[in-house]
């Protein structure tokens, strides 16, 4: 493994200069700094853990976390991952400031500004898919404040990396499950959270593309939005079932599963197959009762903890994440393997 001394010798500078460059301390000529970083990368230099701890203590980092707050119990598990990692990073003199807002571009933009005013060094974000949020991410990047998205991504921004599901693949998986768990002609109603959240729209696209190319017996009848809200989900799903008596399957791409399934019960329908996401306590109960046929899980605690770790490592060592996408497992749960 390369050492600071070896890098210094090859660059023709002092070990102190190398230390300042690799740990972003003090002023170094830009040309010299670029040479040192290039040599360090070619030698695959990795700072030792003691050095990382010392550098972190000196930096006194402050990280922001901004998640959705929609009443969806899934985010409680993401939050637990955030809290666990925040407690660990506190030992490195790193503070984590957390906020939660609903599906609103303006509310999210205001919360980003609030965290920025608290002098955060980096941000973990579940982004509302809107040009306003792209602009805020890009502006933070210009200021040297990296952003890592989690749970859902955003198109065309300068975010550093993403942690979460491969949404399109999950939609394809849901289509395959729907084929396996039904027979005959299937009329599906799609119940989604928001058309402004990329993970919801990509799950729909993966599902629809797959049934269009492989499963002509499955037809999407209508798509409704419930804002991840259980009460809104109940009302809109009940209305959908009333207006569309031909429906014999529902595909929930986000929250509101419990409210939607309450509507199925109220409508006294026992012939409807349901595919959902996540293993919240209420969805688990519905799977056990055989109301939800299968649910696709996505490692929520990892979505809370890993983005913070990636940000911390980048800010302390200066090394970007090894890849852009950190996909969680596509984990299918049915009654027999809950």
N, C-alpha and C positions, 0 to 999 in steps of 0.2 A: 504494500500500500504506500502511495506517495506521501511525503511529509512536507510541511511548510518549508523546511530547510532545502529540500530538493527543488521545490518550485522557485524559491528565492535564487538559488544558484543558476538555474536555467534562464530565469528572467533577468539576472544581473542586478537584482535589487536586494535590500535587506529583508530579513525575516519579519521585521516590524511592518514594512510596507506590504508584504504579502498578507499579514494578519489584518491590516487595516482594510485591504481590498476585499478579502474573503468574508470579513465580518462587518463591512460597511461602516467602518469607524474612521473618522478623520478625512482629510482631503488628499487625494492622490491624483496625479496627472492622468487624464482620461486614457491616453495612449498606453501608459504603463499599466493602468488598471485593466484595460482590455487584454493586454499581453498576459498578465498574471491569470486572469480568468480563463483564457484560452489554454494555457499550459495546464492549469488545474483540471480543466475538463478532459484534455487529452490524456492526462495521467490518471483519470478517474479518481481524483482526490475526494476523500470522504472525511469530514471532521470527526474526531472521536466524540463519544457521548459526553465526556467531561467538558470538552471544549464547547459543545453545543449548550450544555447547561450553564456554563459560565457566560457565554455570549448572550443567552436568553436573559439571564439575571441582569446583565448590563443594559439590555435594550428596553426592559420594562414594557413589554408589548401590551397592546390593548386591541382585542378582536371583537368585531360586531357580529351578531347573528340576527337575521330577520326572516322569520317564518310566517306562513299563513296561519291565521286564527279564524277558523270557520265553523268550529264545533265538531270537526271531523276528529274522532278519537285516534286515528292513525298518527296525527301529529304529536299526541302525548308521548308516544314511544320515540319519535324523533327527538322530542324535547329531553327525554331521559338520556339519550345518547349525547346531547349537547351538555347536559349537566354533569354527566360522568367525565367527559373529556375536559370540561372547564375546571372541575375539581383537580384533575391530574395536572393540567397546565398551570394552575395556581402555584404549584411547587416550583415552577420556573419563572416566577414573578410575572406571569401573564394573566391579564384580566379579560374576562369575557362579558360583554354587554349584550343582553338579549331583548328582542322586541318581537311582537306578533301583531299582524294586521290582516284584514279580510281581503277578498278579491276586489281590490280597487287600486288602479294605477296611481291615483293621486295620494291615497293613504300610504302606499308603499314608498312613493317618492318623498313624502314628508318624513317618514320614518328613517329613510336613508340619510336625509339632511340632518336629522336629529342625531343619528349615530356619528355622522361626520363631524358635527359640532362638538362631539365628545372626544375628538381627536383619535379615532380608531386607526389602526395600522393596516387592517384588512377586514373583509366582510364576507360572511357566509350568507347566501340569499336564496330563498325560493322565489324566483322572479315571476311577476305578472307579465305576460307576454305582450308588451306594449312598447312603441318607440320611445316613450318618455323614460321607461326603465332602461332601455338600451343606452340612451343618452347619459343617464346617471352612471351606469356602469363604466362607460367609456370615459366620462369625466373623472371618475375615481382612478381609473387606470392612468390617465394623464398625470394625476397628482402622485402616482406611485403607491396607490392603495389598491392592492390586488383583490379581486372578487372571485370566489368559487361558488358556483351554483349547486344546489342540492335538491333532490326530489323531483324538480322540474327544471328544464333548461330554458334558454332564450336565444332566439336566432339573431345572428349578425352583431353580436356584442364582443367586447374585448375581455370577457371573463377568462380567468386563468385555466379553469378545469371544471368538470362536472362530476358529481357523485349521485348515482341513482340508477333506476331501471333503464333498459333499452325499451322505450315505450312501444315502438313499432313492433318489436319482437313479442312483447307482451300481448299486443292486440292480435298478432298472428296466433299466439298460444290460445287466447280466448276463443278464437274462431275454431281451432282444432278441438278444444274442449266442447264447444257447442255442437259440433258435428258428432262427437263420440257419445254425447249424453242426450241426444234427441234422435228422432226418427221421423220419416215422412217430410211433408212440407212444413218448414219452420218460418214463422213470422216474428221477427225480433224487434222489440222496442229498445232503443239505447237511452239510458239515463246517465247524463254526464254532469260534471260540476260546472265548468265554465269553458266557453269557446276561446277565452283569453288565457288559458293555461295549457302550455304546450304538451305536457304529459297526457292530458285528457284528450286533446285533439289527435295526437299521434297514436294513442291506443285505439281510437275510433278508426283512423286510417288503416292501421295494420289489420284490424278486424275486417273492415269492408273490402280492402284489396284482396285479402285471402279468400273470403267467401265468393267474391266476384270471379276469381280465377280458378277456384277448386271446388266450391260447394254450391252449385246452382239451386239446390233445394232450400237454401237459407236466404231469406229476404229481410232487409232492413226496412221496417215500415215507417218509423218516425224517430227522431232524436229530440229529447227534451233536456233542459238545463235545470239543476236544482241548487246551485251555489254551495254544494256540499252541506246543505242544511236539511236536517231530518224532517222538520215540519213542512218545509217547501217540497221536499221529495215525496212525502205522503200525499199532499194535495195534488201535485202535478202527475204523479204515477196513477193515482185513483182516476183522475180525469182522462189520462191516456188509455187506461184499461176500459173505461166507459165508452170512449169514442172509437176505440179500436178492438172490438170484441174478437177479432181474428187472431190477436196476439197470443202466442203460446210460449214465448221466451222473452227474457229481459237480460240485457247486458249493462251492468253498472260499471262505469269507467272510473268512478271516484267515490266520494262519500255519499251519505244519504241512503245507504243500503237498508238500514233498519226501518227507516220511514217508508221506503218504497215497498219493502216486504210486508209491512203493516197494511199497506194499500191492497196488496194481493190477498191478504187474509180478509180484509173488509169486503173485498169483491167476491169472496168465497170461491176463489180459483185454486184448484189443486193440480192443474195440468200445466202450470207455467214453470219452465226450467230457468234457473237464474245462475249467471256467472258474475262474479264480483272480484274486487281486489281487497287485499289486506286481511289481517286476522285480528281485528279489534274484538273486544269482548262480545259486543252485540252480533257481529258477523260470525264469530265462532259459534255462538248459540244458534244462529240460523242454519249453519252447516250441520250442527248436531241434530237439529230438527228436520233435516233434509229439505228445507225450504230453499237454501242456497246449495246448488249442486257441487260447485267448486269455487275456490277463491285463490287468487294469485298473489302471493306475498312478495315483499321487496326489501327486507332487512332494514326496517326503519331506524333502529339504534345506530347502525353503521352510517346511515345518511345524516345522523346528527353528529357523530364523533369524527368520522374520517375527514370531512372538509376542514374542520378545525385543526386537525393534525397536519394536513397538507399545507394549510396557510402558515402554521407555526414553523414548520420545517423550512418553507420557502423564505420566510422573513428572517429566520435566524441564520440559515446557511447561504442564502442567495441562490439555491438550486431550485429550478422550476420542477413541478411534478413530472414524473417519468412519462406520463401520457396525459392526453386531454380528457379521456372518458374513463371513469372508474365505475363500471357497471356492477350492480348488485345481481344476485342470483335470481333466476326465474323459478320460484318455489311454489309448486302447485299443492294445495291442501284440499282434501276431501274428508268426509266424516271419519273414514278409517285411519287417517294418518295425522289428525289434529294434534 
